[in-house]
């Protein structure tokens, strides 16, 4: 650990839409913010989406200005590819912590020219395209990444040195090591987001066995302007599908996989994708198999009715098993809930609408007093009606999906609550110090 200590008013952990909103709100009030993101870029999951429901506004058009504002704000210092550990309350009015910066093996002088990427001989799965295509071992995470600096996937690097030879800015540095720095902060906001359910945990649905079964995020990446292909394609043979099925509640409302609660967004993001598919593939049929449609938000019911009007078929049925035919098409065996009969249907592409799970990274960040979890492993809100952003530790607040499943507008609303409660807490702290 370095001897110097960095001093900030607030540490915001997580650089998604909620973390950015909190950081900007507090920075605009004059507080010094450190924003720590474990990924190579801020922007969170929203920056990878096509459009948002129910308005169908461009997701990147909303979040990219927010990313730029966060990156350029004079009161916000951003650390990507980094973590905060050993957060401990040192006094009534303060916390100590440790900032861990992982090596990127590329210096900040990188211009993002991607010459090194062109020359790199090793290709691996691209996690930012959800494994639909490959990427090089040295890579820019995605086209609108911020910061737009390359990184080296050192675990898959063969150390051939080609990137170092061709880099015009001489910014490849294989000698980089982890840097640990002490932090002194007055407050913490946890905005660590969520994880997506792994559908391989339900083998009967065939994900990982049959290539023409994909997740909703893989479909999302095929619908965005920065998509990996020119249009929506079946992974197995590259054909355009003309009969697409969505299966809702994959990993949600299912006690057998340990997630008995509703993920709140799956019904609407599936309906959104179905509408977008009607535009991308006008001749395609889209069927959504559901248990219950939960269209509870403003404009959600109208959005659902709009999809029906466009020709999306909704079947109230629980899919029990999926099998593949020789031509790559898929046979869905399901219970028709309205008739009580077991039926079969054939589709050439199946999309699994996977649910939201808690991101439990926050459990390993604290030392001494640990941040309490609720029954579903999210950050516990002791008084969610009166003070929804407060946690079990005074001075630590929560924003976004770190506290539970929610959509983007609700994430921004909780970020506003976290900003207000953090500012109120800081005012009390500063008054006590004076």
C-alpha positions, 0 to 999 in steps of 0.5 A: 500500500502506498503511504499517501492517503486520498481524501474524499467526501463520498465514495460511490461504489459502482459506475452504472446509471445509479452510481453516476446519478449519485456522483453528479448530484453530490458533485453539483453540491460541491462535494468531492467524489471518488467513483470506483468501477470494477469494469474497464468503463463506466456506464453499467449495463444500461450502456449495452441496451438497445432501447428502453421501455415503454418509450423506446428511447435510445438507451445509449442516447440517454446514458452516454451524455451521463457518462460524459458528464460524470467523466468531465465533472471537476468534483468527480475522480473516476477509477475503473478496473478498481475495487474498494476494500476494507471499509471501516468506520474509524470515528463517528464522522468518518471511514477508512478504506483501501482502493485497489487498482488492478493493472490494465497493462496499458497506460493512460496515454492510449489514444484508442487507435486500436492498431494493437488490436488489429495486430493481436493474434489471439481471439477469445469470447467477447463478454461485452457482446455476451459471447456472440462474437470474439475479441482480441486479447488487447482490446477497447471494451466497446465503441463508446467506452469511457475511458476509451483506453485499451486493456490487456486480458493478461490471462489469455495473453501469449506475451508475443509482444506485437502490441508493444511493437506497433503501439504509436504512443508507446503505452503498452506496459507489461510491468504494471502491478496492482496499486493499493492506496488508503482512502479517508472518506466521510460517507459511502454509497453502494451502487453495485448493481445486479447480476443476471441469472445463469440459465445453465442452472436449468438444464431442461431449457437447453441453454448451452446445449443448443446454440439456437437458444440464447439469453435476452441480453444476447438478443439485446446485443443483436438489436443495438446499433453497435450489434455484432451482425448486420441483423438478427441471426441464429447462432448455429447457422447464421440464418435469419429466424422467422419464428421466435419464442420468448420464455419468461420467468427464467430464474425468477419466481422459482424457488428451485433455483433460489430466486423466489421473487419477481425480477420486475423487468423481464415482462417489459424488456421481452415485450420491448424486444418483441416490438423491435423484432417486428421492425427488424424482421417484419415477416417473423412471428414472435411468441411470448410464453408467460405465467403472469404479465406484470405491467405495473408501471406508467405506460406499461399496460398500454405498451403490452397492448401495443405489442398485441396489436402489432401481432405478438402472440402471448401464451399463458403457459409454463415451458417444461422442456426444450429439444432440438431437431436436426435442422436446428429448430426447437420443440417446446413442450409446455403446459397451456395454463388456460386449458390445462393441456400439455402442448408442443410448438416449434420455433427456430430461435428461443430467447430466455428472459433471464431474471435479476439476481443480487450482486453480493460484491458488497459483502466483502467490502466492509471490515468490522461492521458488515453491511446487512443483507435482506432475505434475498441477498440484496443490501438491507433497507432497515426503513425502506418507507421513510429512508429508503437509501439508509443501510445498517451502517450509519453513513453508508447508503444504497442506490439502484438495483443493489437494494432490489430488482427495479427498472431504470427510472426507479434506479434513478429515483433511488439514486436521487434518494441516496443523494439527498440522504447522503447530503443531509448526512454530510451536512450533519457531519460537517456541522459536528466537526465545526 
